[in-house]
Amino acid sequence: MISRNFLSNLKRINYKSIPVRSFSTFKVDSLKNILKSEIKHEENNYTPVDQNELNQFFQSTKFQFRELENSTKMELRKIENNLEITVNFHAKPPSPQPESEAGQEEQGMFIF
């Protein structure tokens, strides 16, 4: 629980007075090199997940996998001790999406 003192201190901060940081060319180039190295490592070391391992995971954890159509959102869901446990994540590159109406529920399918 957030204390009232913490919240009142947040309200007193003048965010306009906080300086904006910019990145130097050195830092940008260094970041580019790190990202290139990470991408190369992933390309050279990626192995797809074995379907048997996935099945074993789902059987042992009782999670259900749901991938929402036309969305980057995926989730794992299960009910344990009368509590619903949901793990949401975005695991694939985004694709252009048309604007949806507010309050419209996302639809997908469960995969077992």
Protein Blocks (a to p, Z undefined) as FASTA:
>chain_A
ZZfklmmmmmmpcfklpccddddfklmmmmmmmmmmmmmmmmmmgccddfklmmmmmmmn
opacdddehiabdcddddeehiacdddddfbdcdddddddehiacdddddZZ
